Amino acid sequence: MRLFALKGSEELGAAAARALAIELDPHEERDFEDGEHKARPLVSVRGKDVYVLHSLAGSAGASANDKLCKLLFFLATCRENGANRVTAVVPYLAYARKDRQTKARDPVTMRYVAQLFEAVGTDRIVTLDVHNFAAFQNAFRCESIHLDTRKLFAPLIGKLAGDLPVTIFSPDGGGVKRAQLLKEALEAETGMEIGFGFMEKRRSRNVVSGELFAGDVGDAAVFIVDDLISTGGTMLRAALACRERGARTVHAIATHGLFGKGANVLFGSQAIDRIIVTDSVPSAALVKADCPAARLDIQPIGPLIGEAIRRLHTQGSISELIGIED
C-alpha cells in the first residue's frame, strides 16, 4: 500500500496513517510562477495499491479548482508510473452540490467531475457525506464508496441532550433522508424514541423562502443535521424556527464545516447552543481558534478514513462504515 496526502490535507492524512499504523509516503509538490504546478511521488508506486487523500474545499491561496486539478494530475501520475490500483480519498468532494439542472441550461457539474476522475484512470473514489448520495452513486462509473458520520455523532448527541427528549431535524426537504438515517441509528443505539422534524426551503436567485414546519420540538433538545455549513444561513433559519416553537436547546450538526463568508452571523447567534462538525476540511480548525470553545466541537475522521482504507486494501467488508447491512 502507498498512502499520500496532498498539500492542505496533510494533517488529516497523517491521522489516517496513524490509524493504519503506517507513515504517509513522501511526495513533491512544486508551484511555478505562472500558476502551473508539478507533483510526483518520491517512492515507487509500481504494482502498488495507491491511495491519495485530498479534501477539495477551497481555502486561502488554493481554490477548489486548484485542488481538484492537482489531485487529478497526481492520480494520473501514479497510474502513469505503474500503480496497480489508484484510489482517490476525497473527504469533501467539490461540486457535489450541483448534481442536477434546476434552471434552463444549468450544468450538472458533479457528473463532469466524475468524468474527470475516470478520465485520468481512477479506479475508485472514497468520499464522506456527499450532498446527494443517489446522485453521487449515479455520477460515477468507477467504484464509489460513500462513508457517513452517524456513528461519530451519535454518542455526542446523547451527551448534549442530557435528560431532554431528542428531536432530529432537517433544515430542508432535501436532507430528510439524512436526518431519518441518523434518527434510526440513535434509536437502535439507545432504545429510545427519537423525535423527527423538517422545514420547507426553496431557493431562487439566492432568495430563500418556504414556511412549512413539521415536527414537535417543544421542550426538546433539537439537533439540526446537514451535510455541510457554508454561510450558515440554512442552519440559522431552522434554529430560529425551532426556538420560536419552544425548543429547549438547539445544536447544529454537519460533516463539513466550510464556514465561508457570512458564517460569523451563525456563531454570533444565541439561537444555536453548539455547532458540531468534523475535520474533513481544514477551515474548521481555523474557525475553532477564533471561536469560544463551548460553541464549536470538531470530531476527528482520521480513524474512520484509516479503517476504510484498511478494509479496502485487504478486500474486507466496509458495509458497516457505509451504513448498509452486509
Sequence and secondary structure as in RCSB ss.txt:
>XXXX:A:sequence
MRLFALKGSEELGAAAARALAIELDPHEERDFEDGEHKARPLVSVRGKDVYVLHSLAGSAGASANDKLCKLLFFL
ATCRENGANRVTAVVPYLAYARKDRQTKARDPVTMRYVAQLFEAVGTDRIVTLDVHNFAAFQNAFRCESIHLDTR
KLFAPLIGKLAGDLPVTIFSPDGGGVKRAQLLKEALEAETGMEIGFGFMEKRRSRNVVSGELFAGDVGDAAVFIV
DDLISTGGTMLRAALACRERGARTVHAIATHGLFGKGANVLFGSQAIDRIIVTDSVPSAALVKADCPAARLDIQP
IGPLIGEAIRRLHTQGSISELIGIED
>XXXX:A:secstr
 EEEE TT HHHHHHHHHHHT     EEEEE TTS EEEEESS  TT EEEEE     BTTB HHHHHHHHHHHH
HHHHHTT SEEEEEESS TTTT  S  STT   HHHHHHHHHHHTT  EEEEES S HHHHHHH SSEEEEE  H
HHHHHHHHHHHTTS EEEEESSGGGHHHHHHHHHHHHHHH S  EEEEE  EEETTEEE   EES  TTSEEEEE
EEEESSSHHHHHHHHHHHHTT SEEEEEEEEE   TTTHHHHH TT SEEEEESSSTHHHHHHHHS TTTEEEE 
 HHHHHHHHHHHHTT   GGGTTS  
